[in-house]
Amino acid sequence: MARISSYQRDLEVEDQDAWIGTESSNRLTRNFTAESVAKYLNIKGKISISSQMVFQFKPDAPTIGDFATTLSVSTIDKSTQNVVEFVDYLVGNQILINAQNDISTFGHYQITAYTDGGSFADSYTLALTYLGGNGSITGDLYYDFAEFSLPSTETFTFTQAVPAAVWTINHTLNKHPSISVVSTANQVVVGDASYTSTTQIVITFAAAFAGKAYLN
């Protein structure tokens, strides 16, 4: 066999370029393509990308690493990561689902709930509000799930006309917005805010007063 240094270097890697390796199950020599290695790295999540999960679409019951048409998602993604606590943390935020190797096939959603999958073992169900997207989901393809939020310029102003120590604010932002509260004298007032849902906030103050709350 010739020395490795005697072979010409190829600086442009293409899908069907190949090299020799050993298959782990039987220790036999095999020919691996660059395309197959890239697919393995993508599907198994071997290259870590923060807040990204990989699932395969199954229109029936999802098993490990799958999701179904009801958006029942396996508690374990294709890289064998348990995703329950992370996705639960994202409730009230936005998520992007896109087909691997096809960025123009995607769905942009607001996560409104994440609950036990019920009839699907070891799965949870995502309750989603559609925000935008393109294309449709295709069976057996792989999809990346990632936290994704576009910059928002939408705001909401709440007026508390009657002095009160507890303000209940129903808004239309469909998220957990930041809050600034001022009195009728335009003095900033700080209270204890509780996000009861993505459309309601309850703020408790030390004393009753009237004013406005600015949400964004």
Backbone as JSON Lines, residues from 0, in Angstrom:
{"i":0,"aa":"M","n":[0.85,-1.2,0.0],"ca":[0.0,0.0,0.0],"c":[0.88,1.24,0.0]}
{"i":1,"aa":"A","n":[0.48,2.2,-0.8],"ca":[1.26,3.44,-0.9],"c":[1.13,4.26,0.37]}
{"i":2,"aa":"R","n":[2.13,5.1,0.62],"ca":[2.06,6.0,1.76],"c":[0.91,6.99,1.56]}
{"i":3,"aa":"I","n":[0.26,7.38,2.66],"ca":[-0.84,8.33,2.59],"c":[-0.38,9.64,1.95]}
{"i":4,"aa":"S","n":[0.83,10.05,2.25],"ca":[1.34,11.32,1.73],"c":[1.5,11.33,0.22]}
{"i":5,"aa":"S","n":[1.48,10.13,-0.4],"ca":[1.65,10.07,-1.85],"c":[0.35,10.32,-2.61]}
{"i":6,"aa":"Y","n":[-0.79,10.28,-1.9],"ca":[-2.07,10.5,-2.56],"c":[-2.34,12.01,-2.71]}
{"i":7,"aa":"Q","n":[-2.94,12.39,-3.82],"ca":[-3.27,13.79,-4.06],"c":[-4.37,14.25,-3.11]}
{"i":8,"aa":"R","n":[-4.23,15.43,-2.57],"ca":[-5.23,15.97,-1.65],"c":[-6.44,16.5,-2.43]}
{"i":9,"aa":"D","n":[-7.63,16.22,-1.89],"ca":[-8.88,16.71,-2.47],"c":[-9.45,17.74,-1.5]}
{"i":10,"aa":"L","n":[-9.47,19.0,-1.89],"ca":[-9.91,20.07,-1.0],"c":[-11.4,20.37,-1.1]}
{"i":11,"aa":"E","n":[-12.1,19.71,-2.04],"ca":[-13.53,19.91,-2.21],"c":[-14.25,18.59,-1.92]}
{"i":12,"aa":"V","n":[-14.87,18.48,-0.72],"ca":[-15.58,17.27,-0.34],"c":[-16.97,17.29,-0.94]}
{"i":13,"aa":"E","n":[-17.37,16.21,-1.63],"ca":[-18.68,16.09,-2.23],"c":[-19.43,14.89,-1.64]}
{"i":14,"aa":"D","n":[-20.75,14.86,-1.84],"ca":[-21.59,13.84,-1.2],"c":[-21.1,12.42,-1.43]}
{"i":15,"aa":"Q","n":[-20.68,12.09,-2.64],"ca":[-20.33,10.71,-2.95],"c":[-18.84,10.41,-2.78]}
{"i":16,"aa":"D","n":[-18.07,11.34,-2.28],"ca":[-16.69,11.03,-1.89],"c":[-16.74,9.96,-0.8]}
{"i":17,"aa":"A","n":[-15.75,9.08,-0.78],"ca":[-15.82,7.95,0.15],"c":[-14.45,7.65,0.76]}
{"i":18,"aa":"W","n":[-14.51,6.95,1.89],"ca":[-13.28,6.46,2.52],"c":[-13.57,5.14,3.23]}
{"i":19,"aa":"I","n":[-12.52,4.46,3.58],"ca":[-12.62,3.11,4.15],"c":[-12.7,3.21,5.67]}
{"i":20,"aa":"G","n":[-13.57,2.35,6.25],"ca":[-13.67,2.28,7.7],"c":[-14.12,0.9,8.13]}
{"i":21,"aa":"T","n":[-14.37,0.74,9.43],"ca":[-14.76,-0.55,9.98],"c":[-16.15,-0.47,10.59]}
{"i":22,"aa":"E","n":[-17.02,-1.4,10.22],"ca":[-18.36,-1.47,10.79],"c":[-18.29,-2.06,12.18]}
{"i":23,"aa":"S","n":[-18.91,-1.38,13.17],"ca":[-18.75,-1.78,14.57],"c":[-19.39,-3.13,14.89]}
{"i":24,"aa":"S","n":[-20.51,-3.46,14.21],"ca":[-21.25,-4.68,14.58],"c":[-20.51,-5.96,14.23]}
{"i":25,"aa":"N","n":[-19.72,-5.95,13.14],"ca":[-19.06,-7.19,12.72],"c":[-17.57,-7.03,12.43]}
{"i":26,"aa":"R","n":[-17.07,-5.78,12.61],"ca":[-15.65,-5.47,12.41],"c":[-15.2,-5.67,10.97]}
{"i":27,"aa":"L","n":[-16.14,-5.64,10.02],"ca":[-15.79,-5.79,8.61],"c":[-15.46,-4.41,8.01]}
{"i":28,"aa":"T","n":[-14.61,-4.42,6.99],"ca":[-14.23,-3.19,6.3],"c":[-15.37,-2.74,5.4]}
{"i":29,"aa":"R","n":[-15.68,-1.44,5.48],"ca":[-16.78,-0.91,4.7],"c":[-16.36,0.4,4.02]}
{"i":30,"aa":"N","n":[-17.14,0.78,2.99],"ca":[-16.92,2.02,2.25],"c":[-17.97,3.03,2.71]}
{"i":31,"aa":"F","n":[-17.55,4.17,3.28],"ca":[-18.48,5.18,3.8],"c":[-18.42,6.44,2.95]}
{"i":32,"aa":"T","n":[-19.59,6.99,2.6],"ca":[-19.61,8.23,1.82],"c":[-19.72,9.44,2.75]}
{"i":33,"aa":"A","n":[-19.32,10.59,2.22],"ca":[-19.43,11.83,2.99],"c":[-20.9,12.13,3.31]}
{"i":34,"aa":"E","n":[-21.8,11.81,2.36],"ca":[-23.22,12.05,2.55],"c":[-23.78,11.23,3.71]}
{"i":35,"aa":"S","n":[-23.38,9.95,3.79],"ca":[-23.89,9.09,4.85],"c":[-23.37,9.52,6.22]}
{"i":36,"aa":"V","n":[-22.13,9.97,6.27],"ca":[-21.57,10.45,7.54],"c":[-22.28,11.72,7.99]}
{"i":37,"aa":"A","n":[-22.55,12.64,7.05],"ca":[-23.26,13.87,7.38],"c":[-24.66,13.57,7.9]}
{"i":38,"aa":"K","n":[-25.34,12.6,7.26],"ca":[-26.68,12.22,7.71],"c":[-26.64,11.66,9.12]}
{"i":39,"aa":"Y","n":[-25.65,10.84,9.41],"ca":[-25.5,10.28,10.75],"c":[-25.3,11.37,11.79]}
{"i":40,"aa":"L","n":[-24.44,12.33,11.49],"ca":[-24.17,13.42,12.44],"c":[-25.42,14.26,12.68]}
{"i":41,"aa":"N","n":[-26.2,14.53,11.61],"ca":[-27.41,15.32,11.76],"c":[-28.47,14.61,12.59]}
{"i":42,"aa":"I","n":[-28.75,13.37,12.23],"ca":[-29.83,12.63,12.87],"c":[-29.51,12.31,14.33]}
{"i":43,"aa":"K","n":[-28.27,11.93,14.61],"ca":[-27.89,11.53,15.96],"c":[-27.51,12.71,16.85]}
{"i":44,"aa":"G","n":[-27.5,13.91,16.29],"ca":[-27.18,15.09,17.09],"c":[-25.78,15.07,17.66]}
{"i":45,"aa":"K","n":[-24.82,14.51,16.91],"ca":[-23.45,14.39,17.4],"c":[-22.73,15.73,17.4]}
{"i":46,"aa":"I","n":[-23.23,16.68,16.6],"ca":[-22.69,18.04,16.64],"c":[-23.7,18.86,17.44]}
{"i":47,"aa":"S","n":[-23.32,19.28,18.62],"ca":[-24.25,19.92,19.53],"c":[-24.62,21.32,19.06]}
{"i":48,"aa":"I","n":[-25.93,21.58,18.95],"ca":[-26.46,22.9,18.63],"c":[-27.43,23.27,19.74]}
{"i":49,"aa":"S","n":[-27.15,24.34,20.44],"ca":[-27.96,24.73,21.59],"c":[-29.43,24.85,21.23]}
{"i":50,"aa":"S","n":[-30.29,24.3,22.08],"ca":[-31.76,24.38,22.0],"c":[-32.35,23.67,20.78]}
{"i":51,"aa":"Q","n":[-31.58,22.77,20.13],"ca":[-32.1,22.03,18.98],"c":[-32.32,20.57,19.32]}
{"i":52,"aa":"M","n":[-33.47,20.04,18.89],"ca":[-33.81,18.63,19.06],"c":[-34.13,18.05,17.69]}
{"i":53,"aa":"V","n":[-33.88,16.76,17.51],"ca":[-34.14,16.11,16.21],"c":[-35.16,15.0,16.4]}
{"i":54,"aa":"F","n":[-36.23,15.03,15.58],"ca":[-37.26,14.0,15.61],"c":[-37.57,13.54,14.19]}
{"i":55,"aa":"Q","n":[-38.04,12.29,14.08],"ca":[-38.51,11.76,12.8],"c":[-40.03,11.75,12.82]}
{"i":56,"aa":"F","n":[-40.66,12.19,11.72],"ca":[-42.11,12.25,11.68],"c":[-42.71,10.88,11.39]}
{"i":57,"aa":"K","n":[-43.6,10.43,12.29],"ca":[-44.36,9.2,12.11],"c":[-45.83,9.56,12.25]}
{"i":58,"aa":"P","n":[-46.65,9.35,11.2],"ca":[-48.05,9.78,11.24],"c":[-48.91,8.99,12.21]}
{"i":59,"aa":"D","n":[-48.41,7.87,12.73],"ca":[-49.19,7.08,13.68],"c":[-48.64,7.3,15.09]}
{"i":60,"aa":"A","n":[-48.35,6.25,15.8],"ca":[-47.86,6.39,17.18],"c":[-46.35,6.62,17.2]}
{"i":61,"aa":"P","n":[-45.9,7.68,17.86],"ca":[-44.46,7.94,17.92],"c":[-43.76,7.02,18.9]}
{"i":62,"aa":"T","n":[-42.57,6.61,18.53],"ca":[-41.71,5.89,19.47],"c":[-40.51,6.8,19.73]}
{"i":63,"aa":"I","n":[-39.43,6.27,20.27],"ca":[-38.29,7.11,20.61],"c":[-37.8,7.89,19.4]}
{"i":64,"aa":"G","n":[-37.69,9.21,19.57],"ca":[-37.19,10.07,18.52],"c":[-38.19,10.46,17.46]}
{"i":65,"aa":"D","n":[-39.49,10.17,17.67],"ca":[-40.51,10.46,16.67],"c":[-41.48,11.54,17.15]}
{"i":66,"aa":"F","n":[-42.28,12.05,16.19],"ca":[-43.45,12.86,16.54],"c":[-44.56,12.53,15.56]}
{"i":67,"aa":"A","n":[-45.81,12.79,15.96],"ca":[-46.97,12.4,15.15],"c":[-47.78,13.63,14.75]}
{"i":68,"aa":"T","n":[-48.86,13.41,13.97],"ca":[-49.63,14.51,13.42],"c":[-50.31,15.35,14.51]}
{"i":69,"aa":"T","n":[-50.59,14.77,15.66],"ca":[-51.2,15.52,16.76],"c":[-50.13,16.3,17.52]}
{"i":70,"aa":"L","n":[-48.9,16.28,17.02],"ca":[-47.74,16.84,17.68],"c":[-47.51,16.18,19.03]}
{"i":71,"aa":"S","n":[-47.7,14.85,19.03],"ca":[-47.26,14.05,20.17],"c":[-45.79,13.76,19.94]}
{"i":72,"aa":"V","n":[-44.96,14.18,20.88],"ca":[-43.52,14.12,20.71],"c":[-42.92,13.15,21.72]}
{"i":73,"aa":"S","n":[-42.06,12.28,21.23],"ca":[-41.36,11.36,22.13],"c":[-40.6,12.14,23.19]}
{"i":74,"aa":"T","n":[-40.54,11.59,24.4],"ca":[-39.78,12.25,25.46],"c":[-38.28,12.17,25.22]}
{"i":75,"aa":"I","n":[-37.87,11.33,24.26],"ca":[-36.46,11.17,23.89],"c":[-36.29,11.5,22.42]}
{"i":76,"aa":"D","n":[-35.36,12.4,22.07],"ca":[-35.17,12.71,20.66],"c":[-34.18,11.73,20.03]}
{"i":77,"aa":"K","n":[-33.86,11.92,18.72],"ca":[-33.03,10.96,18.0],"c":[-31.61,10.87,18.53]}
{"i":78,"aa":"S","n":[-31.16,11.89,19.24],"ca":[-29.81,11.84,19.81],"c":[-29.82,11.22,21.2]}
{"i":79,"aa":"T","n":[-31.0,10.68,21.62],"ca":[-31.24,10.02,22.91],"c":[-31.25,11.0,24.08]}
{"i":80,"aa":"Q","n":[-31.48,12.28,23.82],"ca":[-31.62,13.24,24.89],"c":[-33.06,13.25,25.41]}
{"i":81,"aa":"N","n":[-33.23,13.29,26.74],"ca":[-34.55,13.47,27.32],"c":[-34.91,14.95,27.23]}
{"i":82,"aa":"V","n":[-36.03,15.27,26.56],"ca":[-36.35,16.67,26.24],"c":[-37.47,17.25,27.08]}
{"i":83,"aa":"V","n":[-38.02,16.46,28.02],"ca":[-39.23,16.88,28.74],"c":[-39.05,18.21,29.47]}
{"i":84,"aa":"E","n":[-38.04,18.31,30.31],"ca":[-37.88,19.53,31.12],"c":[-37.56,20.74,30.24]}
{"i":85,"aa":"F","n":[-36.78,20.54,29.17],"ca":[-36.43,21.66,28.3],"c":[-37.66,22.19,27.57]}
{"i":86,"aa":"V","n":[-38.46,21.29,26.98],"ca":[-39.64,21.74,26.23],"c":[-40.67,22.34,27.19]}
{"i":87,"aa":"D","n":[-40.81,21.77,28.39],"ca":[-41.73,22.33,29.37],"c":[-41.33,23.77,29.72]}
{"i":88,"aa":"Y","n":[-40.04,24.02,29.75],"ca":[-39.53,25.37,30.03],"c":[-39.9,26.35,28.91]}
{"i":89,"aa":"L","n":[-40.09,25.82,27.69],"ca":[-40.38,26.67,26.54],"c":[-41.85,27.06,26.42]}
{"i":90,"aa":"V","n":[-42.72,26.51,27.28],"ca":[-44.14,26.84,27.19],"c":[-44.32,28.36,27.34]}
{"i":91,"aa":"G","n":[-45.07,28.95,26.41],"ca":[-45.23,30.39,26.37],"c":[-44.29,31.06,25.4]}
{"i":92,"aa":"N","n":[-43.32,30.3,24.89],"ca":[-42.36,30.82,23.92],"c":[-42.63,30.22,22.54]}
{"i":93,"aa":"Q","n":[-41.76,30.51,21.6],"ca":[-41.97,30.07,20.22],"c":[-40.97,28.99,19.82]}
{"i":94,"aa":"I","n":[-41.38,28.18,18.85],"ca":[-40.54,27.08,18.37],"c":[-40.6,27.03,16.84]}
{"i":95,"aa":"L","n":[-39.5,26.65,16.23],"ca":[-39.43,26.47,14.79],"c":[-39.2,24.99,14.5]}
{"i":96,"aa":"I","n":[-40.03,24.43,13.62],"ca":[-39.88,23.04,13.18],"c":[-39.57,23.07,11.69]}
{"i":97,"aa":"N","n":[-38.4,22.57,11.3],"ca":[-38.07,22.58,9.87],"c":[-37.45,21.26,9.44]}
{"i":98,"aa":"A","n":[-37.7,20.91,8.17],"ca":[-37.17,19.67,7.62],"c":[-35.66,19.8,7.45]}
{"i":99,"aa":"Q","n":[-34.93,18.75,7.84],"ca":[-33.49,18.76,7.63],"c":[-33.19,18.81,6.14]}
{"i":100,"aa":"N","n":[-32.21,19.61,5.77],"ca":[-31.78,19.78,4.37],"c":[-32.84,20.45,3.49]}
{"i":101,"aa":"D","n":[-33.86,21.07,4.12],"ca":[-34.87,21.8,3.35],"c":[-35.41,22.93,4.21]}
{"i":102,"aa":"I","n":[-34.65,24.0,4.34],"ca":[-34.98,25.08,5.26],"c":[-36.29,25.77,4.9]}
{"i":103,"aa":"S","n":[-36.74,25.65,3.62],"ca":[-37.97,26.3,3.21],"c":[-39.22,25.51,3.57]}
{"i":104,"aa":"T","n":[-39.06,24.32,4.14],"ca":[-40.19,23.56,4.67],"c":[-40.14,23.7,6.19]}
{"i":105,"aa":"F","n":[-41.02,24.55,6.74],"ca":[-40.94,24.86,8.16],"c":[-42.28,25.3,8.71]}
{"i":106,"aa":"G","n":[-42.4,25.25,10.03],"ca":[-43.55,25.77,10.74],"c":[-43.08,26.56,11.95]}
{"i":107,"aa":"H","n":[-43.67,27.72,12.16],"ca":[-43.32,28.59,13.28],"c":[-44.53,28.64,14.22]}
{"i":108,"aa":"Y","n":[-44.33,28.26,15.49],"ca":[-45.46,28.11,16.41],"c":[-45.17,28.75,17.76]}
{"i":109,"aa":"Q","n":[-46.26,29.06,18.47],"ca":[-46.19,29.45,19.88],"c":[-46.59,28.21,20.69]}
{"i":110,"aa":"I","n":[-45.78,27.82,21.67],"ca":[-46.11,26.68,22.52],"c":[-47.04,27.16,23.63]}
{"i":111,"aa":"T","n":[-48.27,26.63,23.69],"ca":[-49.22,27.03,24.71],"c":[-49.36,26.01,25.84]}
{"i":112,"aa":"A","n":[-48.96,24.77,25.59],"ca":[-49.01,23.75,26.64],"c":[-48.15,22.55,26.23]}
{"i":113,"aa":"Y","n":[-47.75,21.78,27.23],"ca":[-46.94,20.58,27.0],"c":[-47.37,19.57,28.05]}
{"i":114,"aa":"T","n":[-48.16,18.59,27.62],"ca":[-48.79,17.68,28.58],"c":[-48.51,16.22,28.22]}
{"i":115,"aa":"D","n":[-48.76,15.34,29.18],"ca":[-48.55,13.91,28.96],"c":[-49.3,13.44,27.73]}
{"i":116,"aa":"G","n":[-48.64,12.59,26.93],"ca":[-49.2,12.17,25.65],"c":[-50.37,11.23,25.72]}
{"i":117,"aa":"G","n":[-50.74,10.76,26.91],"ca":[-51.91,9.92,27.06],"c":[-51.76,8.55,26.41]}
{"i":118,"aa":"S","n":[-52.44,8.33,25.28],"ca":[-52.45,7.01,24.64],"c":[-51.11,6.64,24.03]}
{"i":119,"aa":"F","n":[-50.25,7.63,23.76],"ca":[-48.94,7.34,23.2],"c":[-47.94,7.19,24.34]}
{"i":120,"aa":"A","n":[-47.39,6.0,24.5],"ca":[-46.46,5.75,25.6],"c":[-45.18,6.56,25.43]}
{"i":121,"aa":"D","n":[-44.66,7.06,26.57],"ca":[-43.4,7.8,26.6],"c":[-43.4,8.98,25.63]}
{"i":122,"aa":"S","n":[-44.51,9.7,25.6],"ca":[-44.6,10.87,24.73],"c":[-45.37,11.98,25.45]}
{"i":123,"aa":"Y","n":[-45.17,13.21,24.96],"ca":[-45.9,14.37,25.45],"c":[-46.57,15.03,24.24]}
{"i":124,"aa":"T","n":[-47.64,15.77,24.51],"ca":[-48.35,16.46,23.43],"c":[-48.1,17.96,23.51]}
{"i":125,"aa":"L","n":[-47.68,18.53,22.38],"ca":[-47.47,19.97,22.28],"c":[-48.75,20.64,21.79]}
{"i":126,"aa":"A","n":[-49.25,21.6,22.56],"ca":[-50.36,22.42,22.1],"c":[-49.75,23.68,21.49]}
{"i":127,"aa":"L","n":[-50.03,23.91,20.2],"ca":[-49.34,24.97,19.47],"c":[-50.32,25.95,18.83]}
{"i":128,"aa":"T","n":[-49.89,27.21,18.75],"ca":[-50.6,28.23,17.98],"c":[-49.75,28.55,16.75]}
{"i":129,"aa":"Y","n":[-50.34,28.38,15.57],"ca":[-49.6,28.58,14.32],"c":[-49.3,30.06,14.09]}
{"i":130,"aa":"L","n":[-48.04,30.38,13.81],"ca":[-47.64,31.75,13.54],"c":[-47.26,31.98,12.08]}
{"i":131,"aa":"G","n":[-46.75,30.95,11.43],"ca":[-46.35,31.06,10.03],"c":[-45.6,29.83,9.58]}
{"i":132,"aa":"G","n":[-45.35,29.73,8.25],"ca":[-44.61,28.58,7.77],"c":[-44.79,28.37,6.28]}
{"i":133,"aa":"N","n":[-44.23,27.26,5.8],"ca":[-44.3,26.93,4.37],"c":[-44.12,25.43,4.2]}
{"i":134,"aa":"G","n":[-44.85,24.85,3.24],"ca":[-44.71,23.43,2.96],"c":[-45.54,22.58,3.9]}
{"i":135,"aa":"S","n":[-45.34,21.27,3.84],"ca":[-46.09,20.33,4.67],"c":[-45.17,19.24,5.2]}
{"i":136,"aa":"I","n":[-45.61,18.59,6.28],"ca":[-44.82,17.54,6.92],"c":[-44.93,16.26,6.09]}
{"i":137,"aa":"T","n":[-43.81,15.58,5.9],"ca":[-43.75,14.34,5.12],"c":[-43.3,13.19,6.01]}
{"i":138,"aa":"G","n":[-43.99,12.05,5.88],"ca":[-43.69,10.89,6.7],"c":[-42.26,10.4,6.57]}
{"i":139,"aa":"D","n":[-41.68,10.01,7.7],"ca":[-40.35,9.39,7.81],"c":[-39.19,10.36,7.6]}
{"i":140,"aa":"L","n":[-39.46,11.63,7.29],"ca":[-38.37,12.6,7.21],"c":[-37.97,13.06,8.6]}
{"i":141,"aa":"Y","n":[-36.77,13.64,8.7],"ca":[-36.26,14.13,9.97],"c":[-36.44,15.64,10.07]}
{"i":142,"aa":"Y","n":[-36.81,16.11,11.27],"ca":[-37.09,17.52,11.49],"c":[-36.34,18.03,12.71]}
{"i":143,"aa":"D","n":[-35.84,19.26,12.58],"ca":[-35.2,19.94,13.7],"c":[-36.24,20.77,14.45]}
{"i":144,"aa":"F","n":[-36.26,20.65,15.77],"ca":[-37.1,21.47,16.63],"c":[-36.17,22.41,17.39]}
{"i":145,"aa":"A","n":[-36.43,23.7,17.33],"ca":[-35.55,24.64,18.03],"c":[-36.33,25.85,18.52]}
{"i":146,"aa":"E","n":[-35.93,26.38,19.67],"ca":[-36.51,27.63,20.17],"c":[-36.21,28.73,19.18]}
{"i":147,"aa":"F","n":[-37.24,29.51,18.83],"ca":[-37.06,30.52,17.79],"c":[-38.07,31.64,17.99]}
{"i":148,"aa":"S","n":[-37.59,32.87,18.11],"ca":[-38.49,34.0,18.28],"c":[-38.03,35.15,17.39]}
{"i":149,"aa":"L","n":[-38.95,35.69,16.6],"ca":[-38.65,36.86,15.81],"c":[-38.79,38.11,16.69]}
{"i":150,"aa":"P","n":[-37.98,39.13,16.44],"ca":[-38.13,40.37,17.21],"c":[-39.55,40.91,17.08]}
{"i":151,"aa":"S","n":[-40.15,41.26,18.21],"ca":[-41.53,41.73,18.2],"c":[-41.6,43.22,18.53]}
{"i":152,"aa":"T","n":[-42.39,43.94,17.77],"ca":[-42.62,45.36,18.04],"c":[-44.03,45.58,18.59]}
{"i":153,"aa":"E","n":[-44.77,44.49,18.77],"ca":[-46.14,44.59,19.26],"c":[-46.14,44.95,20.75]}
{"i":154,"aa":"T","n":[-46.99,45.87,21.13],"ca":[-47.1,46.3,22.52],"c":[-48.57,46.29,22.95]}
{"i":155,"aa":"F","n":[-48.77,46.4,24.27],"ca":[-50.13,46.44,24.8],"c":[-50.14,47.4,25.99]}
{"i":156,"aa":"T","n":[-51.11,48.31,26.02],"ca":[-51.23,49.26,27.13],"c":[-52.52,48.97,27.9]}
{"i":157,"aa":"F","n":[-52.38,48.79,29.21],"ca":[-53.52,48.52,30.08],"c":[-53.74,49.72,31.0]}
{"i":158,"aa":"T","n":[-54.97,50.16,31.1],"ca":[-55.3,51.29,31.98],"c":[-56.12,50.82,33.17]}
{"i":159,"aa":"Q","n":[-55.62,51.1,34.36],"ca":[-56.35,50.81,35.6],"c":[-56.95,52.14,36.08]}
{"i":160,"aa":"A","n":[-58.23,52.36,35.74],"ca":[-58.86,53.66,36.02],"c":[-59.23,53.82,37.48]}
{"i":161,"aa":"V","n":[-59.65,52.73,38.11],"ca":[-60.06,52.77,39.51],"c":[-58.9,52.28,40.38]}
{"i":162,"aa":"P","n":[-58.52,53.04,41.42],"ca":[-57.41,52.59,42.28],"c":[-57.64,51.17,42.8]}
{"i":163,"aa":"A","n":[-56.6,50.33,42.7],"ca":[-56.69,48.95,43.17],"c":[-55.3,48.46,43.53]}
{"i":164,"aa":"A","n":[-55.23,47.53,44.49],"ca":[-53.95,46.94,44.89],"c":[-53.63,45.71,44.06]}
{"i":165,"aa":"V","n":[-54.64,45.16,43.4],"ca":[-54.44,43.99,42.53],"c":[-54.98,44.34,41.14]}
{"i":166,"aa":"W","n":[-54.1,44.28,40.14],"ca":[-54.5,44.54,38.76],"c":[-54.54,43.22,37.99]}
{"i":167,"aa":"T","n":[-55.66,42.95,37.34],"ca":[-55.77,41.79,36.46],"c":[-55.74,42.29,35.02]}
{"i":168,"aa":"I","n":[-54.71,41.91,34.3],"ca":[-54.49,42.42,32.94],"c":[-54.72,41.31,31.93]}
{"i":169,"aa":"N","n":[-55.72,41.46,31.1],"ca":[-55.96,40.54,29.98],"c":[-55.43,41.21,28.71]}
{"i":170,"aa":"H","n":[-54.5,40.55,28.04],"ca":[-53.85,41.16,26.89],"c":[-53.9,40.24,25.67]}
{"i":171,"aa":"T","n":[-53.42,40.71,24.53],"ca":[-53.51,39.97,23.27],"c":[-52.13,39.61,22.7]}
{"i":172,"aa":"L","n":[-51.08,39.7,23.53],"ca":[-49.72,39.46,23.01],"c":[-49.4,37.97,22.89]}
{"i":173,"aa":"N","n":[-50.16,37.13,23.57],"ca":[-49.99,35.67,23.49],"c":[-48.57,35.25,23.84]}
{"i":174,"aa":"K","n":[-48.04,35.82,24.93],"ca":[-46.71,35.47,25.43],"c":[-46.58,35.99,26.84]}
{"i":175,"aa":"H","n":[-45.42,35.81,27.46],"ca":[-45.13,36.38,28.77],"c":[-44.32,37.65,28.56]}
{"i":176,"aa":"P","n":[-44.98,38.8,28.44],"ca":[-44.29,40.03,28.07],"c":[-43.58,40.68,29.26]}
{"i":177,"aa":"S","n":[-42.69,41.61,28.95],"ca":[-42.11,42.44,29.98],"c":[-43.14,43.5,30.37]}
{"i":178,"aa":"I","n":[-43.02,44.03,31.61],"ca":[-44.06,44.91,32.16],"c":[-43.43,46.15,32.76]}
{"i":179,"aa":"S","n":[-44.01,47.3,32.47],"ca":[-43.64,48.55,33.14],"c":[-44.93,49.2,33.63]}
{"i":180,"aa":"V","n":[-44.97,49.55,34.92],"ca":[-46.18,50.12,35.52],"c":[-45.89,51.53,36.01]}
{"i":181,"aa":"V","n":[-46.81,52.46,35.71],"ca":[-46.69,53.83,36.21],"c":[-48.01,54.26,36.83]}
{"i":182,"aa":"S","n":[-47.92,55.16,37.8],"ca":[-49.12,55.72,38.41],"c":[-49.65,56.85,37.54]}
{"i":183,"aa":"T","n":[-50.78,57.46,37.95],"ca":[-51.33,58.59,37.21],"c":[-50.4,59.8,37.28]}
{"i":184,"aa":"A","n":[-49.45,59.78,38.24],"ca":[-48.46,60.85,38.35],"c":[-47.2,60.51,37.56]}
{"i":185,"aa":"N","n":[-47.28,59.42,36.77],"ca":[-46.15,58.96,35.94],"c":[-44.93,58.53,36.77]}
{"i":186,"aa":"Q","n":[-45.19,58.02,37.96],"ca":[-44.14,57.43,38.78],"c":[-44.12,55.92,38.57]}
{"i":187,"aa":"V","n":[-42.93,55.36,38.39],"ca":[-42.81,53.92,38.18],"c":[-43.12,53.19,39.48]}
{"i":188,"aa":"V","n":[-43.97,52.18,39.4],"ca":[-44.37,51.39,40.56],"c":[-44.03,49.92,40.3]}
{"i":189,"aa":"V","n":[-43.45,49.28,41.29],"ca":[-43.06,47.87,41.15],"c":[-44.0,47.01,41.97]}
{"i":190,"aa":"G","n":[-44.52,45.96,41.36],"ca":[-45.41,45.04,42.05],"c":[-44.96,43.6,41.85]}
{"i":191,"aa":"D","n":[-45.73,42.68,42.41],"ca":[-45.45,41.25,42.28],"c":[-46.31,40.7,41.15]}
{"i":192,"aa":"A","n":[-45.68,40.41,40.0],"ca":[-46.42,39.98,38.81],"c":[-46.47,38.46,38.71]}
{"i":193,"aa":"S","n":[-47.65,37.96,38.37],"ca":[-47.84,36.52,38.16],"c":[-48.44,36.31,36.78]}
{"i":194,"aa":"Y","n":[-47.74,35.5,35.94],"ca":[-48.25,35.19,34.6],"c":[-49.17,33.98,34.72]}
{"i":195,"aa":"T","n":[-50.47,34.21,34.77],"ca":[-51.42,33.11,34.92],"c":[-51.62,32.34,33.61]}
{"i":196,"aa":"S","n":[-51.33,33.0,32.47],"ca":[-51.38,32.36,31.16],"c":[-50.62,33.26,30.2]}
{"i":197,"aa":"T","n":[-50.62,32.89,28.92],"ca":[-49.94,33.73,27.94],"c":[-50.79,34.92,27.53]}
{"i":198,"aa":"T","n":[-52.0,35.06,28.11],"ca":[-52.87,36.2,27.79],"c":[-53.35,36.93,29.04]}
{"i":199,"aa":"Q","n":[-52.84,36.54,30.21],"ca":[-53.29,37.21,31.43],"c":[-52.16,37.35,32.44]}
{"i":200,"aa":"I","n":[-52.12,38.52,33.1],"ca":[-51.14,38.81,34.15],"c":[-51.9,39.38,35.34]}
{"i":201,"aa":"V","n":[-51.53,38.94,36.55],"ca":[-52.08,39.52,37.78],"c":[-50.92,40.16,38.54]}
{"i":202,"aa":"I","n":[-51.05,41.46,38.83],"ca":[-49.99,42.18,39.55],"c":[-50.54,42.65,40.9]}
{"i":203,"aa":"T","n":[-49.8,42.32,41.96],"ca":[-50.19,42.72,43.32],"c":[-49.24,43.8,43.82]}
{"i":204,"aa":"F","n":[-49.82,44.9,44.32],"ca":[-49.04,46.04,44.82],"c":[-49.24,46.19,46.32]}
{"i":205,"aa":"A","n":[-48.37,46.99,46.94],"ca":[-48.44,47.21,48.38],"c":[-49.63,48.1,48.76]}
{"i":206,"aa":"A","n":[-50.09,48.92,47.83],"ca":[-51.21,49.81,48.1],"c":[-52.01,50.03,46.81]}
{"i":207,"aa":"A","n":[-53.24,50.47,46.99],"ca":[-54.1,50.7,45.83],"c":[-53.74,52.01,45.13]}
{"i":208,"aa":"F","n":[-53.75,52.0,43.81],"ca":[-53.53,53.21,43.03],"c":[-54.05,52.96,41.6]}
{"i":209,"aa":"A","n":[-54.19,54.04,40.86],"ca":[-54.59,53.96,39.45],"c":[-53.41,54.3,38.58]}
{"i":210,"aa":"G","n":[-53.45,53.84,37.34],"ca":[-52.34,54.12,36.44],"c":[-52.39,53.28,35.18]}
{"i":211,"aa":"K","n":[-51.23,53.01,34.62],"ca":[-51.14,52.24,33.39],"c":[-50.03,51.2,33.47]}
{"i":212,"aa":"A","n":[-50.21,50.1,32.71],"ca":[-49.18,49.06,32.57],"c":[-48.85,48.95,31.09]}
{"i":213,"aa":"Y","n":[-47.57,49.01,30.79],"ca":[-47.11,48.91,29.41],"c":[-46.46,47.53,29.21]}
{"i":214,"aa":"L","n":[-46.97,46.77,28.26],"ca":[-46.47,45.42,28.0],"c":[-45.8,45.36,26.62]}
{"i":215,"aa":"N","n":[-44.7,44.61,26.53],"ca":[-44.09,44.38,25.21],"c":[-43.31,43.07,25.24]}
